[in-house]
Amino acid sequence: MDRTQIGVVKDLFRYPVKSMLGERLGELDISPTGVVGDRAYALREANGRVMTAKKWARLFEFSARYDSPPTAEQLAPLSISLPDGRHVQAQAADASAVLSDALGRQVVLERAQSEQRNKAEIDPTTVFGDLTVEQAAPDLGTTALPDFFPLPPGTFFDSASIHVLASSSLAHVERLIGDDAQLDARRFRPNILVETDPGQDGFVEDGWLEGSLEVGGQVRIVQLQPALRCVMTTHQQADLKRDMRILRTVAQQHRNKLGVFAAIETPGTVRVGDPVFLVT
């Protein structure tokens, strides 16, 4: 067994409400099912489906933040910032009504429930921006996409409980696009951004796939799989401008995969500056 340091934790992120902007933090508690408090809430539409920024880009005009650190046993009060500068507490009786009014759509703010099976909305014609399914996700074949995708039972995660990204891969894509690209990690919504050797080129996570990651001496991340990207990477958010080139470039250069989705084998706490090891 080889154990090699591949970098350090540069940034940590948590997204309390699915598809809203989240929090950049100095440390994260990670449970066997993912980052504590991550995607704990979502908006459900009148048709029963979970709302996502894959279809509704306006969700990136909202952000969510816990008022104090949540625990695995009990989530902390949650504050949601609206585009007009107002704030609403998730626990408030009128939270769903306030969010519905701000979005112009009837929605209900919900907590993830154990064993609940959810379907998340997409628009098959725009989920990969201006790319066709064949261009963006050739592994899916030529079958027409449905207008939803199933989420793992009992969660609001798209597919996996944690997402890890390497800084060198972002720098590589930026070089491919040009100096005016804003290749910020926030576009890809990782939980952990690993600062890797700036001398590395290409999509460095490819070298992680046959192994596991150990972070901060406690957390062990396993079952690493390439992360398929979608139109969310191109949306405007905060100071980041809309940029369709990002998805086009990743699709053309790397079969639309960037970063890794993974599972947690050993939980614990990770902090900015913690060493990250690849174990193979």
C-alpha positions as a Markdown table, in Angstrom:
| # | Residue | x | y | z |
|---|---|---|---|---|
| 1 | Met | 0.0 | 0.0 | 0.0 |
| 2 | Asp | 1.3 | 3.4 | -1.0 |
| 3 | Arg | 0.4 | 6.6 | 0.8 |
| 4 | Thr | 1.4 | 9.8 | -0.9 |
| 5 | Gln | 0.6 | 13.4 | 0.0 |
| 6 | Ile | -1.1 | 15.0 | -3.0 |
| 7 | Gly | -1.9 | 18.4 | -1.5 |
| 8 | Val | -3.7 | 20.3 | 1.3 |
| 9 | Val | -7.2 | 21.4 | 1.9 |
| 10 | Lys | -7.6 | 24.8 | 0.3 |
| 11 | Asp | -11.3 | 25.4 | 0.7 |
| 12 | Leu | -14.3 | 23.8 | 2.3 |
| 13 | Phe | -17.9 | 24.2 | 1.3 |
| 14 | Arg | -21.4 | 23.3 | 2.5 |
| 15 | Tyr | -24.7 | 23.8 | 0.7 |
| 16 | Pro | -27.6 | 23.7 | 3.2 |
| 17 | Val | -30.3 | 24.0 | 0.6 |
| 18 | Lys | -30.0 | 22.1 | -2.7 |
| 19 | Ser | -29.1 | 24.3 | -5.6 |
| 20 | Met | -28.8 | 27.5 | -3.6 |
| 21 | Leu | -25.4 | 29.1 | -2.9 |
| 22 | Gly | -23.8 | 27.8 | 0.3 |
| 23 | Glu | -21.1 | 28.5 | 2.8 |
| 24 | Arg | -17.3 | 28.6 | 2.6 |
| 25 | Leu | -16.0 | 27.4 | 6.0 |
| 26 | Gly | -12.8 | 26.8 | 7.9 |
| 27 | Glu | -13.8 | 23.3 | 9.0 |
| 28 | Leu | -16.4 | 20.7 | 8.2 |
| 29 | Asp | -17.7 | 17.8 | 10.2 |
| 30 | Ile | -18.2 | 14.8 | 8.0 |
| 31 | Ser | -20.5 | 11.9 | 8.9 |
| 32 | Pro | -20.8 | 8.5 | 7.3 |
| 33 | Thr | -23.5 | 10.0 | 5.0 |
| 34 | Gly | -21.6 | 13.1 | 4.0 |
| 35 | Val | -20.9 | 16.7 | 5.2 |
| 36 | Val | -23.1 | 17.4 | 8.2 |
| 37 | Gly | -25.9 | 19.7 | 7.1 |
| 38 | Asp | -25.1 | 19.5 | 3.4 |
| 39 | Arg | -28.2 | 19.5 | 1.1 |
| 40 | Ala | -30.3 | 19.0 | 4.2 |
| 41 | Tyr | -33.1 | 21.0 | 2.6 |
| 42 | Ala | -34.6 | 21.4 | -0.8 |
| 43 | Leu | -37.6 | 23.2 | -2.5 |
| 44 | Arg | -40.4 | 20.9 | -3.7 |
| 45 | Glu | -42.7 | 22.1 | -6.5 |
| 46 | Ala | -46.4 | 21.5 | -6.7 |
| 47 | Asn | -45.7 | 18.6 | -9.1 |
| 48 | Gly | -43.9 | 16.8 | -6.3 |
| 49 | Arg | -40.4 | 17.1 | -7.8 |
| 50 | Val | -37.4 | 18.7 | -6.2 |
| 51 | Met | -36.4 | 22.1 | -7.7 |
| 52 | Thr | -32.8 | 22.3 | -9.0 |
| 53 | Ala | -30.6 | 25.0 | -10.7 |
| 54 | Lys | -30.2 | 22.5 | -13.5 |
| 55 | Lys | -33.5 | 23.9 | -14.7 |
| 56 | Trp | -34.1 | 27.0 | -12.6 |
| 57 | Ala | -31.0 | 29.1 | -12.7 |
| 58 | Arg | -32.6 | 31.7 | -10.4 |
| 59 | Leu | -31.9 | 29.5 | -7.4 |
| 60 | Phe | -28.4 | 30.8 | -7.6 |
| 61 | Glu | -29.7 | 34.2 | -6.6 |
| 62 | Phe | -30.5 | 32.7 | -3.2 |
| 63 | Ser | -28.0 | 31.6 | -0.5 |
| 64 | Ala | -28.3 | 29.6 | 2.7 |
| 65 | Arg | -26.3 | 29.6 | 5.9 |
| 66 | Tyr | -26.6 | 28.0 | 9.3 |
| 67 | Asp | -26.7 | 30.4 | 12.2 |
| 68 | Ser | -24.4 | 28.0 | 14.2 |
| 69 | Pro | -22.7 | 24.8 | 13.4 |
| 70 | Pro | -25.1 | 21.9 | 12.8 |
| 71 | Thr | -24.5 | 18.5 | 14.3 |
| 72 | Ala | -25.4 | 15.0 | 13.1 |
| 73 | Glu | -28.0 | 14.8 | 15.9 |
| 74 | Gln | -29.6 | 18.2 | 15.3 |
| 75 | Leu | -29.4 | 20.9 | 12.6 |
| 76 | Ala | -28.9 | 24.5 | 13.6 |
| 77 | Pro | -31.3 | 27.3 | 12.6 |
| 78 | Leu | -30.9 | 28.1 | 8.9 |
| 79 | Ser | -31.1 | 31.6 | 7.3 |
| 80 | Ile | -31.9 | 32.0 | 3.6 |
| 81 | Ser | -31.0 | 35.2 | 1.8 |
| 82 | Leu | -33.3 | 36.4 | -0.9 |
| 83 | Pro | -32.3 | 38.3 | -4.1 |
| 84 | Asp | -33.9 | 41.5 | -2.7 |
| 85 | Gly | -31.7 | 41.4 | 0.4 |
| 86 | Arg | -34.4 | 40.0 | 2.8 |
| 87 | His | -33.8 | 37.0 | 4.9 |
| 88 | Val | -36.1 | 34.2 | 6.0 |
| 89 | Gln | -35.5 | 31.6 | 8.6 |
| 90 | Ala | -36.1 | 28.0 | 7.4 |
| 91 | Gln | -38.0 | 27.2 | 10.6 |
| 92 | Ala | -40.4 | 30.1 | 10.2 |
| 93 | Ala | -44.0 | 29.2 | 9.5 |
| 94 | Asp | -44.1 | 31.4 | 6.4 |
| 95 | Ala | -40.8 | 30.3 | 5.0 |
| 96 | Ser | -42.3 | 28.4 | 2.1 |
| 97 | Ala | -44.7 | 31.3 | 1.3 |
| 98 | Val | -41.9 | 33.8 | 1.3 |
| 99 | Leu | -39.8 | 31.7 | -1.0 |
| 100 | Ser | -42.7 | 31.0 | -3.3 |
| 101 | Asp | -43.4 | 34.7 | -3.7 |
| 102 | Ala | -39.7 | 35.4 | -4.4 |
| 103 | Leu | -39.5 | 32.7 | -7.0 |
| 104 | Gly | -43.0 | 33.3 | -8.5 |
| 105 | Arg | -43.7 | 29.6 | -8.2 |
| 106 | Gln | -45.4 | 27.5 | -5.6 |
| 107 | Val | -42.8 | 25.7 | -3.6 |
| 108 | Val | -42.4 | 24.0 | -0.2 |
| 109 | Leu | -39.1 | 24.1 | 1.8 |
| 110 | Glu | -38.5 | 20.6 | 3.1 |
| 111 | Arg | -36.0 | 18.6 | 5.1 |
| 112 | Ala | -34.6 | 15.4 | 3.7 |
| 113 | Gln | -36.5 | 12.4 | 5.1 |
| 114 | Ser | -35.0 | 8.9 | 5.6 |
| 115 | Glu | -35.9 | 6.5 | 2.9 |
| 116 | Gln | -37.9 | 9.1 | 1.0 |
| 117 | Arg | -37.5 | 8.7 | -2.8 |
| 118 | Asn | -37.2 | 12.0 | -4.7 |
| 119 | Lys | -37.1 | 13.0 | -8.3 |
| 120 | Ala | -35.3 | 16.2 | -9.2 |
| 121 | Glu | -36.3 | 18.4 | -12.1 |
| 122 | Ile | -34.2 | 19.1 | -15.3 |
| 123 | Asp | -34.9 | 20.5 | -18.7 |
| 124 | Pro | -33.5 | 17.8 | -21.1 |
| 125 | Thr | -33.0 | 20.5 | -23.7 |
| 126 | Thr | -30.8 | 22.7 | -21.6 |
| 127 | Val | -29.3 | 20.5 | -18.9 |
| 128 | Phe | -26.0 | 20.5 | -20.8 |
| 129 | Gly | -26.2 | 24.1 | -21.9 |
| 130 | Asp | -25.9 | 24.4 | -25.6 |
| 131 | Leu | -24.5 | 20.9 | -26.0 |
| 132 | Thr | -26.4 | 17.9 | -27.1 |
| 133 | Val | -26.6 | 14.8 | -24.9 |
| 134 | Glu | -24.3 | 13.0 | -27.3 |
| 135 | Gln | -21.7 | 15.8 | -27.1 |
| 136 | Ala | -21.9 | 16.3 | -23.3 |
| 137 | Ala | -22.5 | 12.7 | -22.1 |
| 138 | Pro | -21.8 | 10.2 | -24.7 |
| 139 | Asp | -21.9 | 7.4 | -22.1 |
| 140 | Leu | -25.7 | 8.0 | -21.9 |
| 141 | Gly | -26.1 | 7.0 | -25.5 |
| 142 | Thr | -28.7 | 8.5 | -27.9 |
| 143 | Thr | -31.8 | 7.8 | -25.8 |
| 144 | Ala | -33.8 | 11.0 | -25.0 |
| 145 | Leu | -33.5 | 12.2 | -21.5 |
| 146 | Pro | -36.5 | 12.4 | -19.2 |
| 147 | Asp | -37.4 | 15.7 | -17.5 |
| 148 | Phe | -36.2 | 14.4 | -14.0 |
| 149 | Phe | -33.6 | 12.2 | -12.4 |
| 150 | Pro | -33.9 | 10.1 | -9.3 |
| 151 | Leu | -32.0 | 11.1 | -6.1 |
| 152 | Pro | -30.4 | 8.6 | -3.7 |
| 153 | Pro | -33.1 | 7.4 | -1.2 |
| 154 | Gly | -33.4 | 9.6 | 1.8 |
| 155 | Thr | -31.2 | 12.4 | 0.4 |
| 156 | Phe | -31.2 | 15.5 | -1.8 |
| 157 | Phe | -27.8 | 14.6 | -3.2 |
| 158 | Asp | -27.5 | 14.2 | -7.0 |
| 159 | Ser | -25.6 | 11.0 | -6.8 |
| 160 | Ala | -22.9 | 10.8 | -4.1 |
| 161 | Ser | -22.4 | 12.1 | -0.6 |
| 162 | Ile | -19.3 | 14.1 | -1.1 |
| 163 | His | -17.5 | 15.9 | -4.0 |
| 164 | Val | -13.8 | 16.6 | -4.1 |
| 165 | Leu | -12.0 | 18.8 | -6.7 |
| 166 | Ala | -8.3 | 19.6 | -7.4 |
| 167 | Ser | -7.0 | 23.1 | -7.9 |
| 168 | Ser | -4.7 | 22.0 | -10.7 |
| 169 | Ser | -7.6 | 20.7 | -12.8 |
| 170 | Leu | -9.3 | 24.1 | -12.5 |
| 171 | Ala | -6.1 | 25.8 | -13.6 |
| 172 | His | -5.9 | 23.4 | -16.5 |
| 173 | Val | -9.4 | 24.3 | -17.8 |
| 174 | Glu | -8.7 | 28.0 | -17.3 |
| 175 | Arg | -5.6 | 27.7 | -19.5 |
| 176 | Leu | -7.7 | 25.9 | -22.2 |
| 177 | Ile | -10.3 | 28.6 | -22.2 |
| 178 | Gly | -8.2 | 31.7 | -21.8 |
| 179 | Asp | -7.2 | 34.4 | -19.3 |
| 180 | Asp | -10.7 | 35.9 | -19.2 |
| 181 | Ala | -12.2 | 32.7 | -17.8 |
| 182 | Gln | -13.4 | 32.7 | -14.2 |
| 183 | Leu | -12.6 | 29.1 | -13.2 |
| 184 | Asp | -13.6 | 29.4 | -9.6 |
| 185 | Ala | -14.3 | 26.3 | -7.6 |
| 186 | Arg | -17.7 | 27.7 | -6.6 |
| 187 | Arg | -18.9 | 26.9 | -10.1 |
| 188 | Phe | -18.5 | 23.2 | -9.5 |
| 189 | Arg | -19.9 | 23.1 | -5.9 |
| 190 | Pro | -17.3 | 20.8 | -4.3 |
| 191 | Asn | -17.2 | 20.1 | -0.6 |
| 192 | Ile | -13.4 | 19.9 | -0.6 |
| 193 | Leu | -11.1 | 21.8 | -2.8 |
| 194 | Val | -7.6 | 20.3 | -2.7 |
| 195 | Glu | -4.7 | 22.6 | -3.4 |
| 196 | Thr | -2.5 | 20.4 | -5.6 |
| 197 | Asp | 0.9 | 20.9 | -7.2 |
| 198 | Pro | 0.6 | 23.8 | -9.6 |
| 199 | Gly | 3.2 | 22.1 | -11.8 |
| 200 | Gln | 0.7 | 19.4 | -12.6 |
| 201 | Asp | -1.2 | 19.6 | -15.8 |
| 202 | Gly | -4.4 | 18.0 | -17.0 |
| 203 | Phe | -7.3 | 16.5 | -15.0 |
| 204 | Val | -5.3 | 15.3 | -12.0 |
| 205 | Glu | -8.3 | 13.5 | -10.3 |
| 206 | Asp | -7.8 | 10.8 | -12.9 |
| 207 | Gly | -4.9 | 9.6 | -10.9 |
| 208 | Trp | -7.0 | 9.2 | -7.8 |
| 209 | Leu | -9.6 | 6.9 | -9.2 |
| 210 | Glu | -8.0 | 3.6 | -8.2 |
| 211 | Gly | -7.3 | 4.7 | -4.7 |
| 212 | Ser | -8.8 | 6.5 | -1.7 |
| 213 | Leu | -8.2 | 9.8 | 0.0 |
| 214 | Glu | -7.2 | 10.4 | 3.6 |
| 215 | Val | -7.8 | 14.0 | 4.8 |
| 216 | Gly | -6.6 | 15.5 | 8.0 |
| 217 | Gly | -5.7 | 12.2 | 9.7 |
| 218 | Gln | -9.3 | 11.2 | 10.3 |
| 219 | Val | -11.5 | 11.2 | 7.2 |
| 220 | Arg | -11.2 | 8.5 | 4.6 |
| 221 | Ile | -13.0 | 9.0 | 1.3 |
| 222 | Val | -13.6 | 6.0 | -1.0 |
| 223 | Gln | -15.4 | 4.9 | -4.1 |
| 224 | Leu | -14.1 | 7.8 | -6.2 |
| 225 | Gln | -15.8 | 8.3 | -9.5 |
| 226 | Pro | -15.5 | 11.0 | -12.2 |
| 227 | Ala | -18.0 | 13.7 | -11.7 |
| 228 | Leu | -20.3 | 14.4 | -14.7 |
| 229 | Arg | -20.8 | 18.2 | -15.2 |
| 230 | Cys | -24.0 | 20.0 | -16.2 |
| 231 | Val | -25.2 | 23.5 | -17.1 |
| 232 | Met | -24.9 | 24.6 | -13.4 |
| 233 | Thr | -21.2 | 25.2 | -14.0 |
| 234 | Thr | -22.0 | 27.9 | -16.5 |
| 235 | His | -24.6 | 29.9 | -14.5 |
| 236 | Gln | -24.0 | 33.4 | -13.2 |
| 237 | Gln | -23.6 | 33.4 | -9.4 |
| 238 | Ala | -22.5 | 36.3 | -7.2 |
| 239 | Asp | -19.4 | 37.8 | -9.0 |
| 240 | Leu | -19.0 | 35.0 | -11.5 |
| 241 | Lys | -20.4 | 35.7 | -14.9 |
| 242 | Arg | -22.3 | 33.3 | -17.1 |
| 243 | Asp | -19.9 | 31.4 | -19.3 |
| 244 | Met | -21.0 | 28.6 | -21.6 |
| 245 | Arg | -17.3 | 27.9 | -22.6 |
| 246 | Ile | -16.7 | 26.1 | -19.3 |
| 247 | Leu | -19.0 | 23.2 | -20.0 |
| 248 | Arg | -18.0 | 23.1 | -23.7 |
| 249 | Thr | -14.4 | 22.8 | -22.8 |
| 250 | Val | -14.7 | 20.1 | -20.2 |
| 251 | Ala | -17.0 | 18.1 | -22.6 |
| 252 | Gln | -14.5 | 18.4 | -25.5 |
| 253 | Gln | -11.4 | 17.8 | -23.5 |
| 254 | His | -12.5 | 15.3 | -20.8 |
| 255 | Arg | -15.8 | 13.7 | -21.7 |
| 256 | Asn | -17.5 | 16.3 | -19.5 |
| 257 | Lys | -15.9 | 14.9 | -16.3 |
| 258 | Leu | -14.2 | 17.1 | -13.7 |
| 259 | Gly | -13.6 | 16.3 | -10.0 |
| 260 | Val | -14.8 | 13.2 | -8.2 |
| 261 | Phe | -17.9 | 12.1 | -6.5 |
| 262 | Ala | -17.3 | 9.7 | -3.6 |
| 263 | Ala | -18.4 | 8.0 | -0.4 |
| 264 | Ile | -17.2 | 8.3 | 3.2 |
| 265 | Glu | -15.6 | 5.2 | 4.8 |
| 266 | Thr | -14.3 | 7.0 | 8.0 |
| 267 | Pro | -16.0 | 10.1 | 9.3 |
| 268 | Gly | -14.4 | 13.0 | 11.2 |
| 269 | Thr | -13.5 | 16.6 | 11.0 |
| 270 | Val | -11.5 | 18.3 | 8.2 |
| 271 | Arg | -10.0 | 21.7 | 8.3 |
| 272 | Val | -8.5 | 24.2 | 5.8 |
| 273 | Gly | -4.7 | 23.4 | 5.7 |
| 274 | Asp | -5.1 | 19.7 | 6.4 |
| 275 | Pro | -2.9 | 17.4 | 4.4 |
| 276 | Val | -4.5 | 15.2 | 1.8 |
| 277 | Phe | -3.1 | 11.8 | 1.0 |
| 278 | Leu | -3.8 | 9.4 | -1.8 |
| 279 | Val | -3.7 | 5.7 | -0.7 |
| 280 | Thr | -3.3 | 3.1 | -3.4 |
